[in-house]
Amino acid sequence: MTEITIRDAVAADIPALHRLIESAYRGEASRAGWTTEADLLDGQRTDPDDLADILGDPKQALLSAWRGDALLGCVLIADRGEGTGYFGMLSVSPTLQGGGLGRRLVEAAHRTLAERFGARRVRISVFPQRETLIGWYERLGYRKTGATLPFPYGDPRFGLPKRDDLHFVVMEHELA
């Protein structure tokens, strides 16, 4: 089996990135994995223009995991300043979830945030309804900070909510 390579995504990867992210979070295809948000949101998770904006911003990047020419996973990383990094949009092909690639992408995100942006801590934001996912992040060393962030209701670029109680809990992990 071909080795998995994790590298910075480039503009030519946008169509594959968009397909992967949507399949991991939205619609029936996402139910093949455990990271679906299909019970919380309809609509899109992202779009090609958003992905292009991320790739064009020197304070952000998308790390992508490949086996040969097949995209298997990705994660957004961002510099939030003052030694704080952020990651989000962690996506693994639904049929490959549970095999350790998500953990590898989180480790690559931590390493890259520290090396590229000088991050000493990493923050993430998660729907509180995603208890299994929160537990997974806690096993990786993340802790809830007590802070919350609002969901951007009324902006369909972030999805079409199926409920009116969406928000995010903020979790943080100190880097060694």
N, C-alpha and C positions, 0 to 999 in steps of 0.2 A: 504494500500500500504506500502511496506517495505521502511524503511528509507534509505536515501543515506548516505554511509560512504565514507569519503575521507581519503586515507592512502597512504603511500609510496608504490610504486610498487616494486615487487620483481622479480627475474629471472623467476619464474614460470608463471608470467603474460605476458612475452614477446610475445607469439603468439597472445594473445587477444589484447595487446597494438598495435601490428603491424597492425592487421586487422582494428582496430578502426581508427588509424591515417590515414591509406591509404583511408578508406571510407570517412573520413571527408574532405580530401584535393584533392583526385585524382579520375578520372574516372566518369562515369555516376552516380554511387551511391552518389557521393558527391553533385550532383546537387539537391538532396532532401533537403539540408540545404542551408544556406547562406554564409558559409565559404569556399566554393569550390575555388580551384585554377585551375580547369580544363580548363579554358579559357587561362591561362597563361603557364601552364606546363603539359606535359605528363610524363610518367615514374613514378618512386617511389618518395615518400616523405621522407621515411626513410627505414631502413632494420633491421632485427633482430640483426645483429652484432653491428650496431650503438646504438641500444637500450641497448644491453648488456654493451657496453662501457660506456654509460651514467650511468647505474646502478652500475657499478664498480668504478666510479669516486667519491671520497668523496666530491668533490666540486660541484656535480650535483645530481639531483634526478628527478624522475618522480612521481608526485602526481597523484593518480588514484581515480576515483569516481565509486562506486559500489552500485548496488541495489541487495542485495543477492549475487549471483554468476555471475551477469551480469555486465560487464564493460560498463559504460555509457560515461565516459570522462576521460581526462588526461591533464596534463600540465608539461612541462619540467621546472625545476628551476635550476639556477646556480649562484655560487658566482663568481663575476668578480673582487673582491678585492676592497679595499679602500671604503667600505661602499656601494658598488654598487652590486645589484642583477640583474638577467636577467630572463625573462621567455619567452618561445616560445613553439611551437608545441601544442598550446592550441587546443584540439580536443574534440568535443562532437558528439555523434552519430547523423548523419544528420537528422534523423526523430525526434530527441529530441531538436534540436536547436531552440532557441527563448523562452525556458521555464525557463531560469534563472540559469541553471547549469554552463554555461560558466562564468557568474559573480561570482558564488560560488567558482569556481576553481581559478579565478583571486584573490579573497579575500584570499583563502587558500594559494595561492602562495605568496602573500604579507606577510601574517602572518608568514609563514614558512621561507621565506627569511630573515625576521627581526630576528626571534628567533634563527634560525640555523646558519646564516651567518653574523648577525649583519648589515644587509642591511638597509640603510637610504633612498635609492632611488632605483627605479627599471627601467631598460631600456628594451625596446622591439624593434624589427625591423619588418617593415611591407612594403609590396609592395605598392608604391604610387597609383597604379591602383585600389587598394582595398579601395576606398573612403568610402564605407558604414562601413567597418571594422574600418578604421581610425576614423570615426565619433563615433562609439561605444566606442573605447578606449578614445576618448576625453571626452565623457560623464562620463567615469570612472575616469577622472582626469589626463589623460595623455596629454602631450603637445609635439609637434614636437620640436626637438632640433636644427634643421637646418643641422645636420650631416646626411650623407648617407653612405651606405656600398655597395660594389659591389656584384652582383650576381655571384656565382662561375660557370661561363660558362665553359664547357668542363669537368665538373665532374658529370657524370650521377647519382651519389649517391644522388644528390640534385634535380633531375628531369631533364626532357628534355624540354628546353625552346621552346615556340611557337612564341616568339618574341625576338627582339634583343635589347630592351630597358629596360630590367629588372634590378632593383637595389632595395635597401631597404631604407626607411626613418627611422631614429632613433627617438623614442619617449621615454619620461621619466616621471616618477611620483614620487614625494617626499612622503615618508612614514611618518606618524605621529609619 
